[in-house]
Amino acid sequence: MDEAFIRLENVSKTFPGVKALDDISMDIRKGEVLGLIGENGAGKSTLIKILSGVYTPDPGAGIFVDGKQIGSMSPRQSLELGIVVIYQDFSMFPNLTVRENIALSQQLEGHRKFVDWKMMDKSAKAALDELGVKINLDARLGSLSIAKQQLIAIARALVYDAKVIVMDEPTSALSKGEVEALFEIIRMLRSRNIGIVFITHKFEELFMICDRMTVLRDGKYIGSYDASEVTHDKLIYHMVGRSVTFERMAGKNFGPEILSVKSISKKGNYKDISFSLRAGEIVGVTGLVGAGRTEMTRAIFGMNLPESGEIFLEGRRISPRSPKEALELGVAYVPESRQIEGIIMRQDVESNITLSTIKNFANKISLINFKNRGNAALEWIKRLGVRPGFPDMLASKLSGGNQQKVVVAKWLASNPKVLIVDEPTNGIDIAAKREIHTLLRKLADDGMGIIMISSELPEVLAISDRILVMRQGRIVAEFDGSTATQEEIMNQAVTKSRISADDKSEKWGEAS
């Protein structure tokens, strides 16, 4: 446990106008799970990109791997040294097979003129066997669940003979059962003397799986702590430099009914869904992964049209057949998967924030007033605390949490009547979560109606005025946000429902 495989000494990284890392010294040991934690913008992403050879640290840094000092490290050299990073988006190829995703890079880096398919089969199968999982090697990656894609990413790391595997928010889209299965894999890897760097904002997971926790704040190393010797509250204090609590944010004055959903159904997605939303109200929607929450709310945004039922906005029946139509009606939607559906990674922050309102900055001949557009983007950057606060920075350069803030800003800029937010704080640190909660509450208090999908019950209880619980595509319970408890909600979310023979034949979607 005490054998340091990687040692960093005085590692800094400076970008124009910002010092992302400031004199970091720390170690990563073999055979341990190290939690790497900090607020969004604390430097975690920059640090792992230095470890993977994507970034070169400032002069004067010392990087030691297995006792040997390394100079400038390329991505290929990092892999050869046994350092493998599994990013949040896995950085794999959904159109290729499981076999190709696991072992093709190994073939390419061997400078072979022809692909040795038998060797690829052998390598891929051996890696999956080592993890104790069975997945069809011929299956297309994109056809598999997120949990299976996660396992394939780990298998690919084993093909590289990984000594340290960095996992960036590995549980962000996994169900409770899938998280437990992943933790079993992590424990197995640890028992084989492989080091794991585990990056997450979910504190309960840190204490479940980590041996030590290293805290970064504002690009600086704060300290490393044995998991058995640090408390939840102390860890938050180290992260943000102050105490952070999730006290309840009750709504003030609710206006008239702004949205009414009546008996909408779509086979295999949701069934007989009815609820209402008042101006100034936050309705939380929760339930287990696969309960149909996302499918149901996408129907309101014109992305998953109902086969029956009706939707009314301000008393008028609506039938949006596309997100564009929904947006024009005054409905906005912040998706769960920000990197796939929420943000254009190769565009700058300003372009992303103003994407939904670009016509507001155009004159009669469609020429953009870039000064006005820039001022509008800067206002949202300041309002949501996007860091670094540079409108011209590429979205791909931001941390996951700051990317999420940009997505939220994009839709808020359209000034919607109804805002749907799907897992709005997924991958966001605890202090930033509080900021998002405060923002949502203020928007509601100003008269907006908000539907919030969340798997985090403390979040649901903190800001929801009413709570809807979904199970197997149906709303099975409704609670007053001021009196509901986690136990009551979970009992409704997991209790087996009585379903008809017709329902049993339906295939419920995997999305949340």
FENSUL-V441848 format. One record per residue. N is the residue number from 1. RES is the residue in one small letter. PHI is phi in whole degrees, 0 to 359 (* if undefined). OMEGA is omega in whole degrees, 0 to 359 (* if undefined). Layout:
N;RES;PHI;OMEGA + N;RES;PHI;OMEGA
//
This chain:
1;m;*;187 + 2;d;263;183 + 3;e;278;181 + 4;a;285;177 + 5;f;271;177 + 6;i;239;175 + 7;r;231;178 + 8;l;252;179 + 9;e;230;175 + 10;n;53;181 + 11;v;272;176 + 12;s;232;175 + 13;k;214;183 + 14;t;245;171 + 15;f;251;179 + 16;p;307;176 + 17;g;87;182 + 18;v;208;175 + 19;k;257;186 + 20;a;287;176 + 21;l;231;185 + 22;d;229;172 + 23;d;60;181 + 24;i;278;172 + 25;s;229;182 + 26;m;195;177 + 27;d;224;176 + 28;i;235;189 + 29;r;256;173 + 30;k;290;172 + 31;g;66;176 + 32;e;223;172 + 33;v;254;181 + 34;l;256;175 + 35;g;281;176 + 36;l;253;189 + 37;i;228;180 + 38;g;162;177 + 39;e;296;172 + 40;n;299;183 + 41;g;90;181 + 42;a;285;179 + 43;g;117;183 + 44;k;299;182 + 45;s;297;179 + 46;t;297;181 + 47;l;298;183 + 48;i;289;176 + 49;k;286;172 + 50;i;289;178 + 51;l;299;182 + 52;s;271;177 + 53;g;84;179 + 54;v;288;177 + 55;y;250;173 + 56;t;258;181 + 57;p;291;176 + 58;d;297;178 + 59;p;305;179 + 60;g;101;181 + 61;a;280;174 + 62;g;242;177 + 63;i;240;181 + 64;f;243;178 + 65;v;238;181 + 66;d;55;176 + 67;g;88;182 + 68;k;250;179 + 69;q;283;181 + 70;i;251;177 + 71;g;280;175 + 72;s;283;187 + 73;m;250;178 + 74;s;270;176 + 75;p;304;180 + 76;r;293;180 + 77;q;295;178 + 78;s;301;178 + 79;l;296;180 + 80;e;297;178 + 81;l;278;177 + 82;g;94;179 + 83;i;257;182 + 84;v;235;179 + 85;v;253;173 + 86;i;255;183 + 87;y;285;181 + 88;q;303;181 + 89;d;269;178 + 90;f;69;180 + 91;s;52;177 + 92;m;241;188 + 93;f;243;185 + 94;p;295;181 + 95;n;273;178 + 96;l;263;182 + 97;t;281;176 + 98;v;302;180 + 99;r;304;184 + 100;e;292;179 + 101;n;294;181 + 102;i;282;195 + 103;a;237;184 + 104;l;293;180 + 105;s;301;178 + 106;q;299;178 + 107;q;292;183 + 108;l;296;181 + 109;e;286;175 + 110;g;275;178 + 111;h;56;178 + 112;r;281;177 + 113;k;284;181 + 114;f;230;179 + 115;v;283;176 + 116;d;269;186 + 117;w;294;179 + 118;k;294;178 + 119;m;293;177 + 120;m;298;178 + 121;d;302;183 + 122;k;296;181 + 123;s;294;182 + 124;a;295;181 + 125;k;294;180 + 126;a;297;180 + 127;a;294;178 + 128;l;292;178 + 129;d;297;180 + 130;e;297;178 + 131;l;277;180 + 132;g;76;180 + 133;v;236;179 + 134;k;242;178 + 135;i;224;180 + 136;n;299;182 + 137;l;295;182 + 138;d;272;182 + 139;a;291;174 + 140;r;287;183 + 141;l;303;184 + 142;g;296;180 + 143;s;273;185 + 144;l;262;178 + 145;s;293;178 + 146;i;300;181 + 147;a;299;180 + 148;k;290;177 + 149;q;298;177 + 150;q;299;179 + 151;l;295;179 + 152;i;293;176 + 153;a;297;178 + 154;i;291;178 + 155;a;300;178 + 156;r;298;178 + 157;a;297;180 + 158;l;292;176 + 159;v;299;178 + 160;y;277;181 + 161;d;56;185 + 162;a;297;172 + 163;k;259;176 + 164;v;223;177 + 165;i;245;177 + 166;v;263;179 + 167;m;246;184 + 168;d;263;181 + 169;e;48;187 + 170;p;289;185 + 171;t;252;189 + 172;s;298;182 + 173;a;238;182 + 174;l;255;174 + 175;s;284;181 + 176;k;300;180 + 177;g;295;179 + 178;e;292;177 + 179;v;297;180 + 180;e;298;178 + 181;a;294;178 + 182;l;297;180 + 183;f;296;176 + 184;e;296;177 + 185;i;297;180 + 186;i;298;179 + 187;r;296;178 + 188;m;295;179 + 189;l;297;178 + 190;r;298;180 + 191;s;294;178 + 192;r;264;175 + 193;n;70;174 + 194;i;268;177 + 195;g;276;178 + 196;i;238;170 + 197;v;258;189 + 198;f;249;182 + 199;i;255;179 + 200;t;202;173 + 201;h;254;182 + 202;k;266;189 + 203;f;295;181 + 204;e;297;179 + 205;e;288;178 + 206;l;304;183 + 207;f;285;178 + 208;m;282;192 + 209;i;238;189 + 210;c;270;173 + 211;d;271;177 + 212;r;225;176 + 213;m;226;177 + 214;t;250;185 + 215;v;251;171 + 216;l;248;175 + 217;r;215;180 + 218;d;53;177 + 219;g;81;183 + 220;k;249;175 + 221;y;281;180 + 222;i;266;178 + 223;g;162;174 + 224;s;239;188 + 225;y;223;173 + 226;d;295;183 + 227;a;301;182 + 228;s;283;186 + 229;e;244;181 + 230;v;234;179 + 231;t;261;178 + 232;h;304;183 + 233;d;294;180 + 234;k;294;179 + 235;l;296;177 + 236;i;299;180 + 237;y;299;178 + 238;h;297;182 + 239;m;291;190 + 240;v;248;179 + 241;g;78;178 + 242;r;199;177 + 243;s;279;178 + 244;v;230;179 + 245;t;234;178 + 246;f;252;176 + 247;e;289;184 + 248;r;291;176 + 249;m;251;182 + 250;a;282;176 + 251;g;290;182 + 252;k;261;182 + 253;n;251;179 + 254;f;267;179 + 255;g;269;180 + 256;p;288;177 + 257;e;299;182 + 258;i;255;181 + 259;l;225;176 + 260;s;225;178 + 261;v;248;186 + 262;k;235;170 + 263;s;55;177 + 264;i;281;181 + 265;s;217;170 + 266;k;210;187 + 267;k;305;179 + 268;g;82;183 + 269;n;236;180 + 270;y;204;185 + 271;k;217;173 + 272;d;53;182 + 273;i;273;176 + 274;s;222;173 + 275;f;194;179 + 276;s;230;179 + 277;l;221;179 + 278;r;262;173 + 279;a;299;180 + 280;g;86;185 + 281;e;249;171 + 282;i;250;176 + 283;v;257;177 + 284;g;273;177 + 285;v;242;183 + 286;t;225;185 + 287;g;146;181 + 288;l;285;173 + 289;v;302;183 + 290;g;96;183 + 291;a;283;179 + 292;g;99;184 + 293;r;295;182 + 294;t;295;180 + 295;e;301;181 + 296;m;293;183 + 297;t;288;177 + 298;r;293;176 + 299;a;299;180 + 300;i;288;183 + 301;f;264;175 + 302;g;76;183 + 303;m;251;184 + 304;n;212;194 + 305;l;299;178 + 306;p;288;177 + 307;e;272;177 + 308;s;206;180 + 309;g;98;185 + 310;e;223;176 + 311;i;233;180 + 312;f;238;176 + 313;l;240;183 + 314;e;52;176 + 315;g;84;182 + 316;r;252;180 + 317;r;293;179 + 318;i;235;176 + 319;s;217;182 + 320;p;298;182 + 321;r;254;178 + 322;s;198;175 + 323;p;302;179 + 324;k;299;179 + 325;e;295;180 + 326;a;297;180 + 327;l;297;178 + 328;e;296;178 + 329;l;281;180 + 330;g;107;177 + 331;v;245;178 + 332;a;238;187 + 333;y;220;175 + 334;v;264;186 + 335;p;284;178 + 336;e;290;184 + 337;s;271;186 + 338;r;294;186 + 339;q;285;181 + 340;i;266;188 + 341;e;245;191 + 342;g;256;191 + 343;i;216;174 + 344;i;260;190 + 345;m;298;184 + 346;r;270;176 + 347;q;260;180 + 348;d;280;184 + 349;v;299;180 + 350;e;301;181 + 351;s;296;180 + 352;n;294;183 + 353;i;295;185 + 354;t;266;184 + 355;l;299;183 + 356;s;283;184 + 357;t;235;188 + 358;i;301;181 + 359;k;293;179 + 360;n;291;183 + 361;f;254;181 + 362;a;256;176 + 363;n;271;186 + 364;k;295;179 + 365;i;255;172 + 366;s;67;174 + 367;l;272;184 + 368;i;277;172 + 369;n;272;188 + 370;f;291;179 + 371;k;294;178 + 372;n;296;179 + 373;r;297;179 + 374;g;296;179 + 375;n;295;179 + 376;a;295;179 + 377;a;296;181 + 378;l;297;178 + 379;e;298;179 + 380;w;288;176 + 381;i;302;180 + 382;k;290;184 + 383;r;295;181 + 384;l;263;178 + 385;g;68;177 + 386;v;292;180 + 387;r;233;351 + 388;p;295;185 + 389;g;270;183 + 390;f;255;180 + 391;p;300;184 + 392;d;268;179 + 393;m;282;178 + 394;l;297;179 + 395;a;300;181 + 396;s;295;181 + 397;k;274;181 + 398;l;277;172 + 399;s;291;182 + 400;g;303;181 + 401;g;294;179 + 402;n;286;171 + 403;q;298;179 + 404;q;297;178 + 405;k;297;179 + 406;v;295;179 + 407;v;298;179 + 408;v;300;180 + 409;a;299;182 + 410;k;303;183 + 411;w;279;177 + 412;l;295;180 + 413;a;298;179 + 414;s;279;177 + 415;n;52;184 + 416;p;285;172 + 417;k;278;178 + 418;v;236;178 + 419;l;243;176 + 420;i;256;180 + 421;v;238;183 + 422;d;257;183 + 423;e;49;189 + 424;p;295;182 + 425;t;247;178 + 426;n;297;179 + 427;g;79;181 + 428;i;247;182 + 429;d;290;190 + 430;i;294;178 + 431;a;289;178 + 432;a;292;175 + 433;k;302;179 + 434;r;300;178 + 435;e;296;179 + 436;i;296;178 + 437;h;301;180 + 438;t;298;179 + 439;l;295;180 + 440;l;299;180 + 441;r;295;179 + 442;k;294;178 + 443;l;300;178 + 444;a;295;180 + 445;d;298;178 + 446;d;275;173 + 447;g;114;179 + 448;m;281;172 + 449;g;265;187 + 450;i;233;171 + 451;i;250;183 + 452;m;241;173 + 453;i;271;178 + 454;s;206;175 + 455;s;268;183 + 456;e;268;184 + 457;l;298;176 + 458;p;302;178 + 459;e;293;180 + 460;v;301;182 + 461;l;288;184 + 462;a;289;188 + 463;i;232;182 + 464;s;277;173 + 465;d;276;171 + 466;r;227;183 + 467;i;232;175 + 468;l;255;179 + 469;v;251;179 + 470;m;251;176 + 471;r;209;179 + 472;q;53;174 + 473;g;83;182 + 474;r;237;167 + 475;i;277;186 + 476;v;252;179 + 477;a;199;174 + 478;e;227;182 + 479;f;233;168 + 480;d;285;184 + 481;g;298;184 + 482;s;279;184 + 483;t;239;183 + 484;a;292;176 + 485;t;235;178 + 486;q;300;183 + 487;e;296;180 + 488;e;297;181 + 489;i;295;181 + 490;m;295;178 + 491;n;301;179 + 492;q;286;183 + 493;a;289;187 + 494;v;253;181 + 495;t;296;180 + 496;k;292;181 + 497;s;271;174 + 498;r;273;183 + 499;i;239;183 + 500;s;283;179 + 501;a;298;178 + 502;d;297;181 + 503;d;294;183 + 504;k;297;181 + 505;s;277;182 + 506;e;278;178 + 507;k;258;181 + 508;w;280;184 + 509;g;291;180 + 510;e;274;181 + 511;a;295;183 + 512;s;275;*
//
